[in-house]
Amino acid sequence: MGITLGPNQYGKAEVRLVTVEREGPVHHIKDLTVSTALRGNLAATHLTGDNRDVVATDTQKNTIFAFAKRQPVGDIEDFALRLGRHFVSSFGQITGARVLIEEHGWRRIEVGGTPHDHAFSRSGEEKRTTAVTVDGDQEWVVSGLADLVVLKSTGSEFHGFPRDEYTTLAETDDRILATAVTARWRYREGETGGWSRAHATARSALLETFARKHSLSLQQTLYAMGGAVIEAVPAIAEVRLSLPNKHHFLVDLSPFGLGNDNEVFHAADRPYGLIEGTVLSDDAPDPGLAWHTLPAF
Ligand SMILES: O=c1[nH]c(=O)c2[nH]c(=O)[nH]c2[nH]1
């Protein structure tokens, strides 16, 4: 029985990088988690342990820090593109690179109503993300956000689903709808900037649609949210969304002689429904390697 080496990639995962840029007394910080993965002709190390083609993951980590010093990091998409291009252009055996970045947000602390020069508080769980793929001279950018937690206390229904001997869920025309949005959007090839503005516009489209769309299912809300991003940002061709349904169950207060008119809920954390889907522009170009080895959603 023969054995062959299949697809592989390797790199440094979750490098925690923080930079401080000084503008006189005013400091600007960037807080990133960066992961690199390289591909190419790496059969030798797998088959015989010959490491002559292996750009060490330690070197990859050092490159991230050095690049953060050589030039201000800027938008995460641009930083990821600089890193990916460097690895592919510097080493003949490395033909492809995938750079993932998560950006953690910080807000200036307000002191007496004035934003402080160099003291910050974490913005919360939400992260801005990018996944850049470089393959030879081709590049793909998939950006997004993760863990944007939202809730609406009405404007959500769920009914009309099939019932069998295992169905106990009551139909409802008024429930809490809550989720933690993870979204990835694929830019059309050749997009070269305006990343932050596109991020802000896409984020607003997601939030406004969640708020305004009267929901008959989280699936319907997902499709509306993805479509709103594509309509708001022409440079985006495809949106993938992963929406955990953070169930809020009405508590039965009748044992205590109390009614419950959608006022008291149990916020359950597990299990949760997981609603995932892709929304595409009609003229979305072929994705190429944009999603290659990214988690499905
Ligand atoms: O919006 C929903 N979609 C479902 O598929 C589902 N399934 C479920 O039990 N509750 C819900 N809610």
The ligand as an ORCA input file, in Angstrom:
! r2SCAN-3c Opt
* xyz 0 1
  O     -34.943     31.227     13.699
  C     -34.950     30.014     13.995
  N     -34.559     29.091     13.062
  C     -34.565     27.743     13.326
  O     -34.200     26.913     12.462
  C     -34.975     27.335     14.611
  N     -35.081     26.112     15.209
  C     -35.495     26.332     16.474
  O     -35.696     25.429     17.338
  N     -35.683     27.673     16.703
  C     -35.359     28.313     15.553
  N     -35.335     29.637     15.241
*
